[in-house]
Amino acid sequence: MDKKVSNIIVHFRTFEMTLNTVRKIMQWTSGIEYEIILVDNHSEDGSIVRLEGELAVYIKRQLVRVLCISQNRGFPPSRIKCSD
């Protein structure tokens, strides 16, 4: 139980899919310490604001972290942002 797992989810205008993914991780993950890092790849459709609202309790409990990138550079740079 002392090992921590980071689940990195790169998000770009996929509100429903991202929300369902976060919920499934929480539903099926037990017995380990984990976090979910949600990286928004510069969505301009309001979906990240909606996700922050839906996940506010988990963000407050530090189970979910949200990182926003100022421009869409694709998947690999979004993952690299998590190591900053």
Phi and psi restraints in degrees (range 20) as a CNS / XPLOR table:
assign (resid 1 and name C) (resid 2 and name N)
       (resid 2 and name CA) (resid 2 and name C) 1.0 -90.3 20.0 2
assign (resid 2 and name N) (resid 2 and name CA)
       (resid 2 and name C) (resid 3 and name N) 1.0 -3.8 20.0 2
assign (resid 2 and name C) (resid 3 and name N)
       (resid 3 and name CA) (resid 3 and name C) 1.0 -88.3 20.0 2
assign (resid 3 and name N) (resid 3 and name CA)
       (resid 3 and name C) (resid 4 and name N) 1.0 135.7 20.0 2
assign (resid 3 and name C) (resid 4 and name N)
       (resid 4 and name CA) (resid 4 and name C) 1.0 -108.3 20.0 2
assign (resid 4 and name N) (resid 4 and name CA)
       (resid 4 and name C) (resid 5 and name N) 1.0 135.5 20.0 2
assign (resid 4 and name C) (resid 5 and name N)
       (resid 5 and name CA) (resid 5 and name C) 1.0 -112.9 20.0 2
assign (resid 5 and name N) (resid 5 and name CA)
       (resid 5 and name C) (resid 6 and name N) 1.0 133.6 20.0 2
assign (resid 5 and name C) (resid 6 and name N)
       (resid 6 and name CA) (resid 6 and name C) 1.0 -106.9 20.0 2
assign (resid 6 and name N) (resid 6 and name CA)
       (resid 6 and name C) (resid 7 and name N) 1.0 120.5 20.0 2
assign (resid 6 and name C) (resid 7 and name N)
       (resid 7 and name CA) (resid 7 and name C) 1.0 -96.5 20.0 2
assign (resid 7 and name N) (resid 7 and name CA)
       (resid 7 and name C) (resid 8 and name N) 1.0 114.4 20.0 2
assign (resid 7 and name C) (resid 8 and name N)
       (resid 8 and name CA) (resid 8 and name C) 1.0 -100.9 20.0 2
assign (resid 8 and name N) (resid 8 and name CA)
       (resid 8 and name C) (resid 9 and name N) 1.0 123.2 20.0 2
assign (resid 8 and name C) (resid 9 and name N)
       (resid 9 and name CA) (resid 9 and name C) 1.0 -119.3 20.0 2
assign (resid 9 and name N) (resid 9 and name CA)
       (resid 9 and name C) (resid 10 and name N) 1.0 118.1 20.0 2
assign (resid 9 and name C) (resid 10 and name N)
       (resid 10 and name CA) (resid 10 and name C) 1.0 -91.0 20.0 2
assign (resid 10 and name N) (resid 10 and name CA)
       (resid 10 and name C) (resid 11 and name N) 1.0 125.3 20.0 2
assign (resid 10 and name C) (resid 11 and name N)
       (resid 11 and name CA) (resid 11 and name C) 1.0 -116.3 20.0 2
assign (resid 11 and name N) (resid 11 and name CA)
       (resid 11 and name C) (resid 12 and name N) 1.0 133.5 20.0 2
assign (resid 11 and name C) (resid 12 and name N)
       (resid 12 and name CA) (resid 12 and name C) 1.0 -147.5 20.0 2
assign (resid 12 and name N) (resid 12 and name CA)
       (resid 12 and name C) (resid 13 and name N) 1.0 98.8 20.0 2
assign (resid 12 and name C) (resid 13 and name N)
       (resid 13 and name CA) (resid 13 and name C) 1.0 57.2 20.0 2
assign (resid 13 and name N) (resid 13 and name CA)
       (resid 13 and name C) (resid 14 and name N) 1.0 39.1 20.0 2
assign (resid 13 and name C) (resid 14 and name N)
       (resid 14 and name CA) (resid 14 and name C) 1.0 -129.8 20.0 2
assign (resid 14 and name N) (resid 14 and name CA)
       (resid 14 and name C) (resid 15 and name N) 1.0 61.4 20.0 2
assign (resid 14 and name C) (resid 15 and name N)
       (resid 15 and name CA) (resid 15 and name C) 1.0 -53.2 20.0 2
assign (resid 15 and name N) (resid 15 and name CA)
       (resid 15 and name C) (resid 16 and name N) 1.0 -59.1 20.0 2
assign (resid 15 and name C) (resid 16 and name N)
       (resid 16 and name CA) (resid 16 and name C) 1.0 -61.2 20.0 2
assign (resid 16 and name N) (resid 16 and name CA)
       (resid 16 and name C) (resid 17 and name N) 1.0 -46.8 20.0 2
assign (resid 16 and name C) (resid 17 and name N)
       (resid 17 and name CA) (resid 17 and name C) 1.0 -62.4 20.0 2
assign (resid 17 and name N) (resid 17 and name CA)
       (resid 17 and name C) (resid 18 and name N) 1.0 -43.4 20.0 2
assign (resid 17 and name C) (resid 18 and name N)
       (resid 18 and name CA) (resid 18 and name C) 1.0 -66.7 20.0 2
assign (resid 18 and name N) (resid 18 and name CA)
       (resid 18 and name C) (resid 19 and name N) 1.0 -45.0 20.0 2
assign (resid 18 and name C) (resid 19 and name N)
       (resid 19 and name CA) (resid 19 and name C) 1.0 -61.3 20.0 2
assign (resid 19 and name N) (resid 19 and name CA)
       (resid 19 and name C) (resid 20 and name N) 1.0 -44.0 20.0 2
assign (resid 19 and name C) (resid 20 and name N)
       (resid 20 and name CA) (resid 20 and name C) 1.0 -63.1 20.0 2
assign (resid 20 and name N) (resid 20 and name CA)
       (resid 20 and name C) (resid 21 and name N) 1.0 -38.8 20.0 2
assign (resid 20 and name C) (resid 21 and name N)
       (resid 21 and name CA) (resid 21 and name C) 1.0 -63.8 20.0 2
assign (resid 21 and name N) (resid 21 and name CA)
       (resid 21 and name C) (resid 22 and name N) 1.0 -46.2 20.0 2
assign (resid 21 and name C) (resid 22 and name N)
       (resid 22 and name CA) (resid 22 and name C) 1.0 -60.7 20.0 2
assign (resid 22 and name N) (resid 22 and name CA)
       (resid 22 and name C) (resid 23 and name N) 1.0 -45.0 20.0 2
assign (resid 22 and name C) (resid 23 and name N)
       (resid 23 and name CA) (resid 23 and name C) 1.0 -62.5 20.0 2
assign (resid 23 and name N) (resid 23 and name CA)
       (resid 23 and name C) (resid 24 and name N) 1.0 -40.0 20.0 2
assign (resid 23 and name C) (resid 24 and name N)
       (resid 24 and name CA) (resid 24 and name C) 1.0 -66.4 20.0 2
assign (resid 24 and name N) (resid 24 and name CA)
       (resid 24 and name C) (resid 25 and name N) 1.0 -41.2 20.0 2
assign (resid 24 and name C) (resid 25 and name N)
       (resid 25 and name CA) (resid 25 and name C) 1.0 -58.9 20.0 2
assign (resid 25 and name N) (resid 25 and name CA)
       (resid 25 and name C) (resid 26 and name N) 1.0 -46.0 20.0 2
assign (resid 25 and name C) (resid 26 and name N)
       (resid 26 and name CA) (resid 26 and name C) 1.0 -66.4 20.0 2
assign (resid 26 and name N) (resid 26 and name CA)
       (resid 26 and name C) (resid 27 and name N) 1.0 -36.0 20.0 2
assign (resid 26 and name C) (resid 27 and name N)
       (resid 27 and name CA) (resid 27 and name C) 1.0 -68.4 20.0 2
assign (resid 27 and name N) (resid 27 and name CA)
       (resid 27 and name C) (resid 28 and name N) 1.0 -40.1 20.0 2
assign (resid 27 and name C) (resid 28 and name N)
       (resid 28 and name CA) (resid 28 and name C) 1.0 -103.5 20.0 2
assign (resid 28 and name N) (resid 28 and name CA)
       (resid 28 and name C) (resid 29 and name N) 1.0 2.2 20.0 2
assign (resid 28 and name C) (resid 29 and name N)
       (resid 29 and name CA) (resid 29 and name C) 1.0 -107.7 20.0 2
assign (resid 29 and name N) (resid 29 and name CA)
       (resid 29 and name C) (resid 30 and name N) 1.0 117.6 20.0 2
assign (resid 29 and name C) (resid 30 and name N)
       (resid 30 and name CA) (resid 30 and name C) 1.0 -146.6 20.0 2
assign (resid 30 and name N) (resid 30 and name CA)
       (resid 30 and name C) (resid 31 and name N) 1.0 154.6 20.0 2
assign (resid 30 and name C) (resid 31 and name N)
       (resid 31 and name CA) (resid 31 and name C) 1.0 83.3 20.0 2
assign (resid 31 and name N) (resid 31 and name CA)
       (resid 31 and name C) (resid 32 and name N) 1.0 0.0 20.0 2
assign (resid 31 and name C) (resid 32 and name N)
       (resid 32 and name CA) (resid 32 and name C) 1.0 -134.6 20.0 2
assign (resid 32 and name N) (resid 32 and name CA)
       (resid 32 and name C) (resid 33 and name N) 1.0 152.9 20.0 2
assign (resid 32 and name C) (resid 33 and name N)
       (resid 33 and name CA) (resid 33 and name C) 1.0 -85.1 20.0 2
assign (resid 33 and name N) (resid 33 and name CA)
       (resid 33 and name C) (resid 34 and name N) 1.0 125.5 20.0 2
assign (resid 33 and name C) (resid 34 and name N)
       (resid 34 and name CA) (resid 34 and name C) 1.0 -142.3 20.0 2
assign (resid 34 and name N) (resid 34 and name CA)
       (resid 34 and name C) (resid 35 and name N) 1.0 166.0 20.0 2
assign (resid 34 and name C) (resid 35 and name N)
       (resid 35 and name CA) (resid 35 and name C) 1.0 -138.7 20.0 2
assign (resid 35 and name N) (resid 35 and name CA)
       (resid 35 and name C) (resid 36 and name N) 1.0 158.8 20.0 2
assign (resid 35 and name C) (resid 36 and name N)
       (resid 36 and name CA) (resid 36 and name C) 1.0 -118.0 20.0 2
assign (resid 36 and name N) (resid 36 and name CA)
       (resid 36 and name C) (resid 37 and name N) 1.0 123.8 20.0 2
assign (resid 36 and name C) (resid 37 and name N)
       (resid 37 and name CA) (resid 37 and name C) 1.0 -107.2 20.0 2
assign (resid 37 and name N) (resid 37 and name CA)
       (resid 37 and name C) (resid 38 and name N) 1.0 114.8 20.0 2
assign (resid 37 and name C) (resid 38 and name N)
       (resid 38 and name CA) (resid 38 and name C) 1.0 -102.0 20.0 2
assign (resid 38 and name N) (resid 38 and name CA)
       (resid 38 and name C) (resid 39 and name N) 1.0 113.9 20.0 2
assign (resid 38 and name C) (resid 39 and name N)
       (resid 39 and name CA) (resid 39 and name C) 1.0 -104.7 20.0 2
assign (resid 39 and name N) (resid 39 and name CA)
       (resid 39 and name C) (resid 40 and name N) 1.0 116.0 20.0 2
assign (resid 39 and name C) (resid 40 and name N)
       (resid 40 and name CA) (resid 40 and name C) 1.0 -88.7 20.0 2
assign (resid 40 and name N) (resid 40 and name CA)
       (resid 40 and name C) (resid 41 and name N) 1.0 123.0 20.0 2
assign (resid 40 and name C) (resid 41 and name N)
       (resid 41 and name CA) (resid 41 and name C) 1.0 -92.5 20.0 2
assign (resid 41 and name N) (resid 41 and name CA)
       (resid 41 and name C) (resid 42 and name N) 1.0 52.3 20.0 2
assign (resid 41 and name C) (resid 42 and name N)
       (resid 42 and name CA) (resid 42 and name C) 1.0 62.2 20.0 2
assign (resid 42 and name N) (resid 42 and name CA)
       (resid 42 and name C) (resid 43 and name N) 1.0 49.0 20.0 2
assign (resid 42 and name C) (resid 43 and name N)
       (resid 43 and name CA) (resid 43 and name C) 1.0 -69.5 20.0 2
assign (resid 43 and name N) (resid 43 and name CA)
       (resid 43 and name C) (resid 44 and name N) 1.0 135.0 20.0 2
assign (resid 43 and name C) (resid 44 and name N)
       (resid 44 and name CA) (resid 44 and name C) 1.0 -114.8 20.0 2
assign (resid 44 and name N) (resid 44 and name CA)
       (resid 44 and name C) (resid 45 and name N) 1.0 17.1 20.0 2
assign (resid 44 and name C) (resid 45 and name N)
       (resid 45 and name CA) (resid 45 and name C) 1.0 -101.6 20.0 2
assign (resid 45 and name N) (resid 45 and name CA)
       (resid 45 and name C) (resid 46 and name N) 1.0 6.6 20.0 2
assign (resid 45 and name C) (resid 46 and name N)
       (resid 46 and name CA) (resid 46 and name C) 1.0 84.3 20.0 2
assign (resid 46 and name N) (resid 46 and name CA)
       (resid 46 and name C) (resid 47 and name N) 1.0 -0.4 20.0 2
assign (resid 46 and name C) (resid 47 and name N)
       (resid 47 and name CA) (resid 47 and name C) 1.0 -65.9 20.0 2
assign (resid 47 and name N) (resid 47 and name CA)
       (resid 47 and name C) (resid 48 and name N) 1.0 -34.0 20.0 2
assign (resid 47 and name C) (resid 48 and name N)
       (resid 48 and name CA) (resid 48 and name C) 1.0 -69.2 20.0 2
assign (resid 48 and name N) (resid 48 and name CA)
       (resid 48 and name C) (resid 49 and name N) 1.0 -35.2 20.0 2
assign (resid 48 and name C) (resid 49 and name N)
       (resid 49 and name CA) (resid 49 and name C) 1.0 -65.2 20.0 2
assign (resid 49 and name N) (resid 49 and name CA)
       (resid 49 and name C) (resid 50 and name N) 1.0 -41.5 20.0 2
assign (resid 49 and name C) (resid 50 and name N)
       (resid 50 and name CA) (resid 50 and name C) 1.0 -63.4 20.0 2
assign (resid 50 and name N) (resid 50 and name CA)
       (resid 50 and name C) (resid 51 and name N) 1.0 -42.2 20.0 2
assign (resid 50 and name C) (resid 51 and name N)
       (resid 51 and name CA) (resid 51 and name C) 1.0 -63.9 20.0 2
assign (resid 51 and name N) (resid 51 and name CA)
       (resid 51 and name C) (resid 52 and name N) 1.0 -43.1 20.0 2
assign (resid 51 and name C) (resid 52 and name N)
       (resid 52 and name CA) (resid 52 and name C) 1.0 -60.3 20.0 2
assign (resid 52 and name N) (resid 52 and name CA)
       (resid 52 and name C) (resid 53 and name N) 1.0 -37.0 20.0 2
assign (resid 52 and name C) (resid 53 and name N)
       (resid 53 and name CA) (resid 53 and name C) 1.0 -66.6 20.0 2
assign (resid 53 and name N) (resid 53 and name CA)
       (resid 53 and name C) (resid 54 and name N) 1.0 -46.5 20.0 2
assign (resid 53 and name C) (resid 54 and name N)
       (resid 54 and name CA) (resid 54 and name C) 1.0 -65.4 20.0 2
assign (resid 54 and name N) (resid 54 and name CA)
       (resid 54 and name C) (resid 55 and name N) 1.0 -31.9 20.0 2
assign (resid 54 and name C) (resid 55 and name N)
       (resid 55 and name CA) (resid 55 and name C) 1.0 -105.2 20.0 2
assign (resid 55 and name N) (resid 55 and name CA)
       (resid 55 and name C) (resid 56 and name N) 1.0 13.9 20.0 2
assign (resid 55 and name C) (resid 56 and name N)
       (resid 56 and name CA) (resid 56 and name C) 1.0 -54.0 20.0 2
assign (resid 56 and name N) (resid 56 and name CA)
       (resid 56 and name C) (resid 57 and name N) 1.0 -42.3 20.0 2
assign (resid 56 and name C) (resid 57 and name N)
       (resid 57 and name CA) (resid 57 and name C) 1.0 -62.0 20.0 2
assign (resid 57 and name N) (resid 57 and name CA)
       (resid 57 and name C) (resid 58 and name N) 1.0 -41.8 20.0 2
assign (resid 57 and name C) (resid 58 and name N)
       (resid 58 and name CA) (resid 58 and name C) 1.0 -73.7 20.0 2
assign (resid 58 and name N) (resid 58 and name CA)
       (resid 58 and name C) (resid 59 and name N) 1.0 -32.4 20.0 2
assign (resid 58 and name C) (resid 59 and name N)
       (resid 59 and name CA) (resid 59 and name C) 1.0 -66.2 20.0 2
assign (resid 59 and name N) (resid 59 and name CA)
       (resid 59 and name C) (resid 60 and name N) 1.0 -43.9 20.0 2
assign (resid 59 and name C) (resid 60 and name N)
       (resid 60 and name CA) (resid 60 and name C) 1.0 -62.6 20.0 2
assign (resid 60 and name N) (resid 60 and name CA)
       (resid 60 and name C) (resid 61 and name N) 1.0 -38.0 20.0 2
assign (resid 60 and name C) (resid 61 and name N)
       (resid 61 and name CA) (resid 61 and name C) 1.0 -81.4 20.0 2
assign (resid 61 and name N) (resid 61 and name CA)
       (resid 61 and name C) (resid 62 and name N) 1.0 2.0 20.0 2
assign (resid 61 and name C) (resid 62 and name N)
       (resid 62 and name CA) (resid 62 and name C) 1.0 62.8 20.0 2
assign (resid 62 and name N) (resid 62 and name CA)
       (resid 62 and name C) (resid 63 and name N) 1.0 30.2 20.0 2
assign (resid 62 and name C) (resid 63 and name N)
       (resid 63 and name CA) (resid 63 and name C) 1.0 -87.4 20.0 2
assign (resid 63 and name N) (resid 63 and name CA)
       (resid 63 and name C) (resid 64 and name N) 1.0 -25.7 20.0 2
assign (resid 63 and name C) (resid 64 and name N)
       (resid 64 and name CA) (resid 64 and name C) 1.0 -125.7 20.0 2
assign (resid 64 and name N) (resid 64 and name CA)
       (resid 64 and name C) (resid 65 and name N) 1.0 131.8 20.0 2
assign (resid 64 and name C) (resid 65 and name N)
       (resid 65 and name CA) (resid 65 and name C) 1.0 -115.1 20.0 2
assign (resid 65 and name N) (resid 65 and name CA)
       (resid 65 and name C) (resid 66 and name N) 1.0 141.4 20.0 2
assign (resid 65 and name C) (resid 66 and name N)
       (resid 66 and name CA) (resid 66 and name C) 1.0 -116.0 20.0 2
assign (resid 66 and name N) (resid 66 and name CA)
       (resid 66 and name C) (resid 67 and name N) 1.0 125.9 20.0 2
assign (resid 66 and name C) (resid 67 and name N)
       (resid 67 and name CA) (resid 67 and name C) 1.0 -118.7 20.0 2
assign (resid 67 and name N) (resid 67 and name CA)
       (resid 67 and name C) (resid 68 and name N) 1.0 132.9 20.0 2
assign (resid 67 and name C) (resid 68 and name N)
       (resid 68 and name CA) (resid 68 and name C) 1.0 -114.1 20.0 2
assign (resid 68 and name N) (resid 68 and name CA)
       (resid 68 and name C) (resid 69 and name N) 1.0 131.8 20.0 2
assign (resid 68 and name C) (resid 69 and name N)
       (resid 69 and name CA) (resid 69 and name C) 1.0 -100.5 20.0 2
assign (resid 69 and name N) (resid 69 and name CA)
       (resid 69 and name C) (resid 70 and name N) 1.0 139.4 20.0 2
assign (resid 69 and name C) (resid 70 and name N)
       (resid 70 and name CA) (resid 70 and name C) 1.0 -75.1 20.0 2
assign (resid 70 and name N) (resid 70 and name CA)
       (resid 70 and name C) (resid 71 and name N) 1.0 -14.7 20.0 2
assign (resid 70 and name C) (resid 71 and name N)
       (resid 71 and name CA) (resid 71 and name C) 1.0 -151.8 20.0 2
assign (resid 71 and name N) (resid 71 and name CA)
       (resid 71 and name C) (resid 72 and name N) 1.0 151.8 20.0 2
assign (resid 71 and name C) (resid 72 and name N)
       (resid 72 and name CA) (resid 72 and name C) 1.0 -78.4 20.0 2
assign (resid 72 and name N) (resid 72 and name CA)
       (resid 72 and name C) (resid 73 and name N) 1.0 112.8 20.0 2
assign (resid 72 and name C) (resid 73 and name N)
       (resid 73 and name CA) (resid 73 and name C) 1.0 -115.7 20.0 2
assign (resid 73 and name N) (resid 73 and name CA)
       (resid 73 and name C) (resid 74 and name N) 1.0 8.6 20.0 2
assign (resid 73 and name C) (resid 74 and name N)
       (resid 74 and name CA) (resid 74 and name C) 1.0 97.4 20.0 2
assign (resid 74 and name N) (resid 74 and name CA)
       (resid 74 and name C) (resid 75 and name N) 1.0 -179.5 20.0 2
assign (resid 74 and name C) (resid 75 and name N)
       (resid 75 and name CA) (resid 75 and name C) 1.0 -67.9 20.0 2
assign (resid 75 and name N) (resid 75 and name CA)
       (resid 75 and name C) (resid 76 and name N) 1.0 -52.5 20.0 2
assign (resid 75 and name C) (resid 76 and name N)
       (resid 76 and name CA) (resid 76 and name C) 1.0 -57.8 20.0 2
assign (resid 76 and name N) (resid 76 and name CA)
       (resid 76 and name C) (resid 77 and name N) 1.0 -47.1 20.0 2
assign (resid 76 and name C) (resid 77 and name N)
       (resid 77 and name CA) (resid 77 and name C) 1.0 -62.3 20.0 2
assign (resid 77 and name N) (resid 77 and name CA)
       (resid 77 and name C) (resid 78 and name N) 1.0 -29.5 20.0 2
assign (resid 77 and name C) (resid 78 and name N)
       (resid 78 and name CA) (resid 78 and name C) 1.0 -66.0 20.0 2
assign (resid 78 and name N) (resid 78 and name CA)
       (resid 78 and name C) (resid 79 and name N) 1.0 -41.2 20.0 2
assign (resid 78 and name C) (resid 79 and name N)
       (resid 79 and name CA) (resid 79 and name C) 1.0 -66.1 20.0 2
assign (resid 79 and name N) (resid 79 and name CA)
       (resid 79 and name C) (resid 80 and name N) 1.0 -40.3 20.0 2
assign (resid 79 and name C) (resid 80 and name N)
       (resid 80 and name CA) (resid 80 and name C) 1.0 -62.7 20.0 2
assign (resid 80 and name N) (resid 80 and name CA)
       (resid 80 and name C) (resid 81 and name N) 1.0 -33.9 20.0 2
assign (resid 80 and name C) (resid 81 and name N)
       (resid 81 and name CA) (resid 81 and name C) 1.0 -55.6 20.0 2
assign (resid 81 and name N) (resid 81 and name CA)
       (resid 81 and name C) (resid 82 and name N) 1.0 -30.5 20.0 2
assign (resid 81 and name C) (resid 82 and name N)
       (resid 82 and name CA) (resid 82 and name C) 1.0 -67.4 20.0 2
assign (resid 82 and name N) (resid 82 and name CA)
       (resid 82 and name C) (resid 83 and name N) 1.0 -22.1 20.0 2
assign (resid 82 and name C) (resid 83 and name N)
       (resid 83 and name CA) (resid 83 and name C) 1.0 -88.8 20.0 2
assign (resid 83 and name N) (resid 83 and name CA)
       (resid 83 and name C) (resid 84 and name N) 1.0 -4.1 20.0 2
